[in-house]
Amino acid sequence: MQLKIGIIGLGRIGKIHYNNITQQIPEAEVVMVADVCHDALPTHVRHTEADKLIDDPRVDAVVICSPTDTHADYVERCARMGKHVFCEKPLDLSLTRIEQTLTIVKQSRIKLMLGFNRRFDANFMKLRSLVCEGKIGTVHMVKITSRDPAPPSLAYLQSSGGLFMDMAIHDFDMARYITGKEVVQVYAAAATLTGGAVATAGDIDTTVVTLTFEDGSMAVIDNSRQAVYGYDQRLEVFGSEGMALVDNNKPDNHVYYHSGGAQSSLPLHFFMDRYTTSYLTEMQAFIKAVRDDLEIPVRGDDGLKAAMIAVAAQRSFEQNVPIMLSEVAT
Ligand SMILES: NC(=O)c1ccc[n+]([C@@H]2O[C@H](COP(=O)([O-])OP(=O)(O)OC[C@H]3O[C@@H](n4cnc5c(N)ncnc54)[C@H](O)[C@@H]3O)[C@@H](O)[C@H]2O)c1
């Protein structure tokens, strides 16, 4: 039987999940959608309010893609109604609230999956399996470059929780995923260099974060909200037996050499282009886990740990000192 899904929030990411489920996942059906902006909604599916969607007995599972500050309320309501949840990152901006939500989820026994889609990217999965097979040896260092082509809108920035919680949180999760290790210390430097909406929102746009893992190994993550050449997504893992890296995906791999130099294509422009397949694969994994009663591949705890690193990074930047993760425990 098809899993009956309701989607809350049909903006940039909600539309991706809607299209993937309706067009590519025959095991599920979108039976209802909710968005405070009715212009955003597709015409050939039932519309309702978010709370009514969650309460509706025709809905088995809810995909939450509304702004970050709505996630915890909706997840908790889903838990109380016994509805499984796929929730976009982050779960909330407050660690205390995330813990409260996870407690309610645990008591309800629903399945909750967090939208760390990069774990489902074929390139990063390959690096992870090289690490697991021991091909890299003991991992000593991870380097992640993660730069957006342009900042989001002012309205988005104002409810996003800032660069660390909104954007770098994917990289914090990736560092944990690739190494399989837990972070103990965070040191962050940051600046606002692009002006525009980021400056108006009082946010930062350029950061370097150093994570130290439990065994002394490290990850270095650099982020920018504005890379003029497109979406820059690179990762390197270095260890006692070797090194593996993932470069940017491009629309094609040609290089044109001529008397003035050489030219090739720019990286795929943004997340909807670069991570297209990962969004489909993560949703397939969620739907399979719910239908077959399997363990969820990205748990609520993963969301909490990445959010803790984001809080530590913000505090480190503000105080200009390294922060132990134990200091930001809820
Ligand atoms: N995993 C990823 O790669 C990824 C990418 C982008 C965004 N996100 C996350 O997804 C969430 C949404 O981001 P977006 O870029 O799609 O934002 P968006 O602004 O494009 O879309 C949000 C949608 O939610 C609707 N909405 C607003 N308040 C609502 C409410 N109370 N109830 C129901 N709907 C409401 C808006 O009308 C809008 O259509 C954010 O939490 C963001 O962090 C994740």
The ligand as a Gaussian input file, in Angstrom:
#p B3LYP/6-31G(d) Opt

LIG

0 1
 N       18.131000      20.268000       3.051000
 C       18.373000      21.309000       2.273000
 O       19.228000      21.249000       1.401000
 C       17.568000      22.557000       2.459000
 C       17.591000      23.545000       1.442000
 C       16.838000      24.694000       1.625000
 C       16.086000      24.867000       2.774000
 N       16.093000      23.915000       3.754000
 C       15.302000      24.095000       4.992000
 O       13.932000      23.994000       4.620000
 C       13.146000      24.969000       5.297000
 C       12.421000      25.832000       4.269000
 O       13.373000      26.470000       3.460000
 P       13.021000      27.009000       1.981000
 O       14.305000      27.462000       1.409000
 O       12.204000      26.026000       1.232000
 O       12.146000      28.289000       2.374000
 P       11.068000      29.036000       1.486000
 O       10.913000      30.365000       2.133000
 O       11.405000      28.941000       0.041000
 O        9.732000      28.171000       1.699000
 C        9.034000      28.092000       2.911000
 C        7.561000      27.886000       2.591000
 O        6.848000      27.704000       3.830000
 C        5.664000      28.525000       3.821000
 N        5.331000      28.843000       5.217000
 C        5.731000      29.912000       5.949000
 N        5.250000      29.826000       7.199000
 C        4.521000      28.668000       7.256000
 C        3.777000      28.030000       8.271000
 N        3.699000      28.540000       9.506000
 N        3.159000      26.866000       7.962000
 C        3.235000      26.341000       6.718000
 N        3.930000      26.900000       5.703000
 C        4.574000      28.051000       5.978000
 C        6.033000      29.741000       2.972000
 O        4.858000      30.369000       2.443000
 C        6.917000      29.103000       1.891000
 O        6.165000      28.672000       0.762000
 C       14.112000      25.740000       6.199000
 O       14.031000      25.210000       7.498000
 C       15.476000      25.456000       5.611000
 O       16.500000      25.433000       6.603000
 C       16.815000      22.769000       3.603000

